[in-house]
């Protein structure tokens, strides 16, 4: 039985979403978003883009890499960069601190990006959230879109909560424990379920 079939068999709501949206996959989402698969680049982009629109984040990131010939600067290069130049690219003082902390963790080997794929989900989350500026949600997105882990449920994701509220006809956004309970039948395909839930919001009518 395929993962899509197992998910569809987990409950009637998921069966309807699978039937409506076809064969969702992490790879499809990555193609649509044009997302890179380099771990250093993914984490750096995540820091730069926090609390910004996609357009603003792309503009600032473009300014950040411009001095390096449009290539991704290395951790060592960012540590050597003048703070004025980082601020001029559009980073706030706080984000400069976050970017440098990430670069320091990677350059020192405290955060071994090439080893993350060998760790458990919770170990990866612990490693990433040890860097300033990263919370659990960002680490979970890394698990899904960078490492392709199959059973991740980001209970703090507003889109997932809103999609579950709509799909399961709830009176309000589900709290984390309620979301965990609803999602229990989806195991071990909770990542795939999340893809369908995000997709269900794309053409959902505005309330």
C-alpha positions in Angstrom: 0.0 0.0 0.0 1.4 3.4 -0.9 1.8 6.2 1.7 -1.1 8.1 0.0 -3.4 5.1 0.3 -2.4 4.5 3.9 -3.2 8.2 4.6 -6.5 8.0 2.8 -7.4 5.0 4.8 -6.6 6.7 8.1 -9.8 8.8 8.2 -12.5 10.1 5.9 -11.3 13.7 5.9 -7.8 12.6 4.7 -9.4 10.4 2.1 -11.3 13.4 0.7 -8.2 15.6 0.6 -6.1 12.9 -1.1 -8.9 12.4 -3.7 -9.2 16.2 -4.3 -5.5 17.1 -4.6 -3.8 14.0 -6.2 -0.4 12.7 -5.3 1.2 15.4 -3.1 4.9 15.0 -2.2 7.7 17.0 -0.5 9.6 17.0 -3.9 6.6 18.6 -5.6 6.4 21.3 -3.0 10.1 22.0 -3.4 9.8 22.3 -7.1 6.9 24.7 -6.8 8.7 26.8 -4.3 12.1 26.6 -6.1 13.7 25.8 -2.8 17.4 24.8 -2.6 18.4 21.7 -0.8 21.7 22.9 0.7 21.4 22.8 4.5 23.5 25.9 5.2 21.6 27.9 2.6 18.3 26.7 3.9 19.0 27.8 7.5 20.6 31.1 6.5 17.5 31.9 4.3 15.3 31.0 7.2 17.0 33.4 9.5 17.0 36.2 6.9 13.3 35.7 6.1 11.9 35.6 9.6 8.9 38.0 10.1 9.3 39.3 6.5 7.2 38.9 3.4 8.7 36.6 0.7 9.4 39.6 -1.5 11.3 41.5 1.2 13.2 38.4 2.3 14.3 37.7 -1.3 15.5 41.4 -1.7 17.5 41.3 1.5 19.0 37.9 0.7 20.0 39.1 -2.7 21.8 42.1 -1.2 23.5 39.8 1.3 25.0 37.5 -1.3 25.8 40.3 -3.9 29.3 41.0 -2.5 30.1 37.3 -3.0 29.3 37.3 -6.7 25.8 36.1 -6.1 27.1 32.8 -4.6 26.3 31.7 -1.1 28.8 33.2 1.4 30.6 30.7 3.6 30.1 30.8 7.4 33.7 32.0 7.7 33.0 34.9 5.3 29.9 36.0 7.2 31.9 36.0 10.5 34.5 38.2 8.8 31.9 40.6 7.3 31.6 44.1 8.7 28.5 44.6 10.7 27.8 47.8 8.7 27.7 45.9 5.5 25.3 43.3 6.9 23.1 46.1 8.2 23.3 47.8 4.9 21.9 44.7 3.2 18.8 45.1 5.3 19.5 42.9 8.3 18.4 44.2 11.7 20.9 44.3 14.5 19.2 41.3 16.0 19.3 39.3 12.8 23.0 40.2 12.4 23.6 38.5 15.8 21.5 35.5 14.7 23.3 35.1 11.4 26.7 35.3 13.1 25.6 32.8 15.7 24.6 30.3 13.0 27.8 30.9 11.1 29.8 30.4 14.4 28.0 27.2 15.2 28.7 25.8 11.7 32.3 27.0 11.4 33.2 25.6 14.8 31.6 22.3 14.1 29.2 22.7 17.0 26.4 22.3 14.4 27.5 19.6 12.0 25.1 20.0 9.1 26.2 16.8 7.3 25.5 14.8 10.4 21.9 16.0 10.9 20.5 13.4 8.5 21.7 10.6 10.7 19.9 12.0 13.8 16.4 11.4 15.1 13.8 14.1 14.6 14.1 15.3 18.2 17.9 15.4 18.0 17.7 17.5 14.9 15.3 19.9 16.6 17.6 20.2 19.6 20.6 20.9 17.4 18.9 23.6 15.4 17.2 25.3 18.3 20.5 25.6 20.1 21.3 28.3 17.6 20.0 31.8 18.5 17.0 32.8 16.4 15.7 29.3 15.6 12.5 27.9 17.2 10.9 24.5 17.0 8.8 25.5 13.9 11.8 26.3 11.8 13.5 23.1 12.9 10.3 21.1 11.9 10.3 22.8 8.5 13.9 21.7 8.1 12.9 18.2 9.0 10.2 18.2 6.4 11.7 20.1 3.4 15.4 19.5 3.9 15.6 16.0 5.4 12.3 14.7 4.0 11.2 13.1 7.3 7.8 11.3 6.9 6.2 11.8 10.3 6.5 15.4 11.3 3.5 17.3 12.8 4.2 21.1 13.4 1.5 21.7 15.9 2.4 25.4 16.1 1.9 26.0 12.4 -1.0 28.4 11.9 -1.7 27.1 8.4 -2.0 23.5 9.6 -4.2 24.6 12.5 -6.5 26.6 10.2 -6.7 23.8 7.6 -7.7 21.3 10.3 -10.3 23.7 11.7 -11.9 23.9 8.2 -11.5 20.3 7.2 -12.8 18.9 10.5 -15.4 21.5 10.9 -14.2 22.7 14.3 -15.6 25.7 16.1 -12.1 27.2 16.6 -8.4 26.6 15.8 -7.3 23.4 17.5 -4.9 23.6 20.4 -1.7 21.5 20.2 -3.0 18.6 22.2 -6.2 18.5 20.2 -4.2 18.6 16.9 -2.1 15.7 18.2 -5.2 13.7 18.9 -6.7 14.4 15.5 -3.5 13.5 13.8 -2.8 10.3 15.6 -4.5 8.1 12.9 -2.2 9.7 10.3 0.9 8.1 11.7 3.4 7.4 10.2 2.5 9.8 7.4 1.9 13.0 9.3 4.2 15.0 7.0 2.2 13.9 4.0 -1.0 14.9 5.8 0.5 18.3 6.4 1.2 18.7 2.7 -2.5 18.0 1.9 -3.6 20.4 4.7 -1.4 23.2 3.4 -2.7 22.5 -0.2 -6.3 22.7 1.0 -5.8 26.3 2.0 -4.5 27.5 -1.3 -7.9 27.7 -3.0 -10.0 27.8 0.1 -12.8 30.5 0.1 -12.1 33.5 2.3 -14.3 33.5 5.4 
